[in-house]
Amino acid sequence: MILNPKFPLYLPGVENSNNNVSIIGASLREDITILGYFVSANRGLEIKVKNTYSTKEYTSFSDILKKFIEDNQLTGVQRLGMAVPGPVLDGKSSPARLGWSLDVEEYARDFGFEKVEMLNDLEASAYGMALLEDDDLEAIYTSGHLEKGNVAILAPGNGLGEAGYFFDGKYLRPFATEGGHSEFSPRTNVEVEFYQFLNNIYGIVSWENVLSKSGLFNIYRFLRDVKRHPEPEWLGERLAQGDFVEELYKAAMEENVMICRIALDTFLEFLAREANNLTLKVKATGGLLIAGDIPQMIREYIDKAKFYEKFKISDKMEDMLRNIPIYLVKQNHTALKGMALYTAYYQD
């Protein structure tokens, strides 16, 4: 894996050729935790082994880390990098979806690593996107006259990740946000009903309650329970037994079930609107990247022209928004690779 020149990351260690540094990279998620053993080489990375573990089967990340080291008979690993679904402050994090307290000093002490790094998972993904091939990016809209500038990243999955790249005039510097927890606001009368529906459940309604796997379920059950769109009996059973997003998508694409199509259309309209919000807030003239499990899963359903039209709606900023390129990231596990890349090459 080598760096894509389209992503000129600020990684000073690349120039210093940190070769043959051994790293365990980890992407911690609510459902699964993925670990990989990497070695830095040729201004990039080589992955030697990768294992996936069910997060809920372990009481701590230390237990998963021990299992990975034992499973692969690893010795003398120099560094550890961890991508976590929550904010990282002073080398510590307590992600709500994991229920674990994580501390880089603890892992350095207990496992003997010379260096331990921890980043928010979408910030880590921003580093990992620098390892993407051109084919891993699918254009939703290209303006033809790309400006250099900041880049926004939006990633709906188990939660709603939001991050970006700050362009310093030469390099892109990834940064994390917790924008997914900012408050959702309705625009139409039906959306006010939807807001009230969510308000009764959550109190404060965040964008993550709308743009995530649970958010898509919230949209679906609002359509079913409040707006009374009919749900076929066979569909209810399938949604309850399988992966909700996958089954809803299949019902929309293969069975043309109206409630599922409306749910996906609503989700994508909200995605375009929050993409607009994030792009304006970080002045992302360099582009918008849409990542995450859900956009990848429903990629064939996305009407690109319709998404772009919804995205560029603004009271005063449509001239800026209409020229911003939008790309869908088709590659998974960018957080794992990005975390290993950062751990290998980033220098304070």
C-alpha positions in Angstrom: 0.0 0.0 0.0 1.5 3.3 -1.1 0.3 6.9 -0.8 -2.0 8.3 -3.5 -0.6 11.7 -4.6 -4.2 13.0 -4.7 -4.0 13.0 -0.9 -0.9 15.0 0.0 -1.0 14.2 3.7 1.2 15.9 6.3 3.3 12.9 7.3 6.8 14.0 8.1 8.0 10.5 8.8 7.5 9.5 5.2 10.3 11.7 4.1 12.5 10.2 6.8 11.8 6.7 5.5 10.7 4.9 8.6 11.1 1.4 7.1 10.7 -1.9 8.9 8.7 -0.4 11.8 6.3 -3.1 13.2 2.8 -1.9 14.1 -0.4 -3.4 15.3 -3.3 -1.3 13.9 -6.8 -1.6 15.5 -10.2 -0.4 14.4 -12.6 -0.6 17.4 -16.3 -0.8 16.5 -19.5 -1.5 18.3 -20.0 -4.8 16.4 -16.5 -5.9 15.4 -12.9 -5.1 16.2 -10.4 -5.5 13.4 -6.7 -5.8 14.1 -3.8 -5.9 11.6 -0.1 -6.5 11.8 1.8 -4.0 9.5 5.3 -3.2 8.6 6.3 0.2 7.2 8.1 0.0 3.9 8.8 2.1 0.8 6.9 5.2 2.1 3.9 3.0 2.7 2.7 -0.1 4.5 2.7 -3.9 4.1 0.0 -5.8 5.9 1.1 -9.2 7.1 -2.1 -10.5 8.8 -5.5 -9.3 9.7 -8.1 -10.8 12.2 -11.6 -9.8 13.1 -13.2 -10.3 16.5 -16.7 -9.9 17.9 -16.4 -6.8 20.2 -19.2 -7.9 22.5 -17.5 -11.2 23.3 -14.7 -9.4 25.1 -14.7 -7.4 28.3 -11.8 -5.1 27.3 -9.7 -4.1 24.3 -6.7 -5.6 26.2 -8.3 -9.0 26.0 -8.7 -8.7 22.2 -5.1 -7.4 21.8 -3.7 -10.3 23.8 -5.7 -12.8 21.7 -4.5 -11.2 18.4 -0.8 -11.4 19.6 -1.3 -15.0 20.7 -3.2 -16.1 17.6 -0.4 -14.8 15.3 2.6 -15.5 17.6 3.8 -12.0 17.4 6.8 -10.8 19.4 8.7 -7.5 19.7 6.0 -5.4 18.0 7.1 -1.8 18.3 4.0 0.3 18.0 0.2 0.2 18.5 -2.4 2.4 16.8 -6.0 2.5 17.8 -9.0 4.0 15.9 -12.0 4.5 18.3 -15.6 5.6 17.7 -15.5 8.7 20.0 -13.5 11.7 21.0 -9.9 11.3 22.1 -8.6 13.7 24.7 -5.0 13.5 26.1 -4.6 10.0 25.0 -7.8 8.8 26.6 -11.2 7.8 25.3 -14.4 6.3 26.7 -16.6 5.6 23.6 -20.2 5.2 24.6 -20.9 2.5 22.1 -18.0 0.4 23.5 -18.4 0.9 27.2 -14.6 0.7 27.6 -12.1 3.2 29.0 -9.0 3.4 26.8 -5.7 4.9 27.8 -2.6 4.9 25.6 -0.3 4.9 28.6 -1.9 1.7 29.9 -1.2 -0.2 26.7 2.4 1.1 26.4 3.0 0.0 30.0 1.2 -3.4 29.9 2.4 -4.6 26.4 5.8 -2.9 26.2 5.1 -0.8 23.0 7.6 2.0 22.4 4.8 4.1 21.0 1.0 4.0 21.2 -1.3 6.3 19.3 -5.1 6.7 19.4 -7.4 8.7 17.0 -11.1 9.1 16.5 -12.0 6.5 13.9 -13.0 9.0 11.1 -9.8 11.0 11.6 -8.0 7.6 11.2 -10.1 6.9 8.1 -9.0 10.3 6.7 -5.4 9.1 6.9 -6.4 5.7 5.4 -8.0 7.4 2.4 -4.5 8.5 1.3 -3.9 4.8 0.5 -7.0 4.4 -1.8 -6.6 3.6 -5.4 -8.4 6.0 -7.9 -10.9 3.2 -8.6 -11.9 3.3 -4.9 -13.5 6.7 -5.4 -16.8 7.0 -7.4 -17.8 10.4 -8.6 -21.2 11.7 -7.6 -20.5 15.1 -9.0 -17.4 16.8 -10.5 -17.3 20.5 -11.3 -14.5 20.5 -13.8 -12.6 23.3 -12.1 -11.5 22.0 -8.7 -10.2 24.4 -6.2 -7.6 23.5 -3.6 -8.9 23.8 -0.1 -10.4 22.0 2.9 -12.2 18.7 2.4 -15.2 17.4 4.3 -15.8 13.7 5.2 -19.2 12.3 6.1 -19.6 8.7 7.1 -22.9 7.1 8.2 -22.6 3.6 9.7 -23.1 2.4 13.2 -23.0 6.1 14.1 -22.5 9.2 12.1 -18.8 10.1 11.6 -17.8 13.6 10.5 -14.3 14.8 9.9 -12.2 16.8 7.4 -8.9 17.8 6.0 -7.5 21.2 6.7 -5.4 22.4 3.6 -2.4 24.4 4.8 -1.4 25.5 1.3 0.7 22.4 0.7 -0.5 19.5 2.8 -3.8 18.0 3.9 -4.1 17.6 7.7 -6.9 15.4 8.9 -9.0 16.5 11.9 -11.8 14.9 13.9 -15.2 16.4 14.8 -18.2 15.3 16.9 -20.6 17.0 14.5 -22.7 13.9 14.2 -24.0 14.8 17.7 -25.1 18.2 16.7 -28.9 18.8 16.8 -31.1 17.8 14.0 -33.5 20.4 12.7 -36.6 19.8 10.5 -37.5 21.8 7.4 -41.0 20.6 6.3 -44.2 19.8 8.2 -43.6 16.1 7.8 -40.1 16.5 9.2 -41.5 18.3 12.2 -43.7 15.2 12.8 -40.6 13.1 12.4 -38.7 15.3 14.9 -41.5 15.1 17.4 -41.5 11.3 17.0 -37.7 11.2 17.7 -38.0 13.8 20.5 -40.3 11.4 22.4 -37.7 8.7 22.2 -34.4 10.6 22.7 -35.2 14.0 24.1 -32.4 15.8 22.2 -32.4 14.7 18.6 -29.0 14.5 17.0 -28.1 14.0 13.3 -26.8 10.6 14.4 -30.4 9.6 15.3 -31.2 10.2 11.6 -28.1 9.3 9.6 -26.9 5.9 11.0 -28.1 2.3 11.0 -30.4 3.1 13.9 -31.3 6.4 12.1 -32.5 4.5 9.0 -34.6 2.3 11.3 -36.0 5.4 12.9 -37.0 6.7 9.5 -38.6 3.4 8.6 -40.6 3.0 11.7 -41.8 6.6 11.5 -43.1 5.8 8.0 -44.7 2.6 9.3 -46.1 3.6 12.7 -46.9 7.3 12.2 -47.5 7.8 8.5 -49.1 4.3 8.2 -47.3 3.1 5.1 -48.1 -0.6 4.8 -45.4 -3.1 5.7 -45.8 -6.6 4.0 -45.9 -9.3 6.6 -43.0 -11.2 5.0 -40.9 -8.0 5.1 -41.4 -7.5 8.9 -40.1 -11.0 9.5 -37.1 -10.5 7.2 -36.2 -7.2 8.8 -36.4 -8.7 12.3 -34.2 -11.7 11.5 -31.6 -10.3 9.1 -29.3 -7.3 8.8 -31.8 -4.4 8.8 -30.1 -2.1 6.3 -29.3 -5.0 3.9 -32.8 -6.4 4.0 -34.4 -3.0 3.6 -32.1 -2.3 0.6 -32.9 -5.6 -1.0 -36.7 -5.1 -0.5 -36.4 -1.7 -2.2 -34.3 -2.8 -5.1 -35.6 -6.4 -5.8 -39.2 -6.2 -4.6 -39.9 -2.5 -5.2 -41.5 -2.2 -1.7 -42.7 1.4 -1.5 -42.1 1.9 2.3 -38.4 0.8 1.8 -37.9 3.1 -1.2 -39.4 6.1 0.6 -37.1 5.3 3.6 -34.0 5.2 1.5 -35.1 8.4 -0.4 -35.6 10.2 2.9 -32.3 9.0 4.3 -30.5 10.2 1.2 -32.2 13.6 1.3 -31.1 14.0 4.9 -27.6 12.9 4.0 -27.4 15.6 1.3 -28.6 18.2 3.7 -26.1 17.3 6.4 -23.4 17.0 3.8 -24.3 20.6 2.9 -24.1 21.7 6.5 -20.7 20.1 7.1 -19.3 21.4 3.8 -20.3 25.0 4.7 -19.0 24.7 8.3 -15.5 23.7 7.2 -15.5 25.6 3.9 -14.7 22.5 2.0 -13.9 23.9 -1.4 -11.5 21.0 -1.9 -14.4 18.5 -2.0 -16.7 16.2 -0.1 -16.0 12.5 0.6 -18.9 10.3 1.6 -17.8 7.1 3.3 -19.4 4.7 5.8 -21.1 1.3 5.7 -24.6 2.6 4.6 -23.6 4.6 1.5 -21.4 1.7 0.3 -24.3 -0.8 0.8 -26.9 1.3 -1.0 -24.5 2.7 -3.6 -26.5 1.4 -6.6 -29.7 3.0 -5.3 -28.2 6.6 -5.1 -29.5 8.9 -7.8 -26.4 11.1 -8.2 -28.1 14.0 -10.0 -30.9 14.2 -7.4 -28.4 14.0 -4.5 -26.4 16.9 -6.0 -29.5 19.0 -6.5 -30.4 18.5 -2.8 -26.8 19.1 -1.7 -26.4 22.5 -3.3 -29.6 24.1 -1.9 -28.6 27.2 0.2 -29.8 30.6 1.1 -26.7 32.4 0.0 -23.9 29.9 -0.7 -25.2 28.0 -3.7 -22.4 29.4 -5.9 -19.8 27.8 -3.7 -21.7 24.6 -3.2 -22.4 24.0 -6.9 -18.7 23.7 -7.7 -17.7 21.3 -4.9 -16.7 17.8 -6.2 -18.4 14.9 -4.3 -17.0 11.4 -4.2 -18.3 8.1 -2.7 -15.6 6.1 -1.0 -16.1 2.4 -2.0 -13.4 0.9 0.2 -13.9 -0.5 3.7 -11.4 -0.5 6.6 -9.8 2.8 5.9 -9.7 3.4 9.6 -7.5 0.3 10.2 -5.0 1.2 7.5 -5.1 4.9 8.3 -4.4 4.2 12.0 -1.4 2.1 11.0 -0.1 4.7 8.6 -0.4 7.5 11.2 1.4 5.4 13.8 4.2 4.6 11.4 4.9 8.0 10.0 3.3 10.9 12.0 5.8 13.0 14.0 4.9 15.8 16.4 
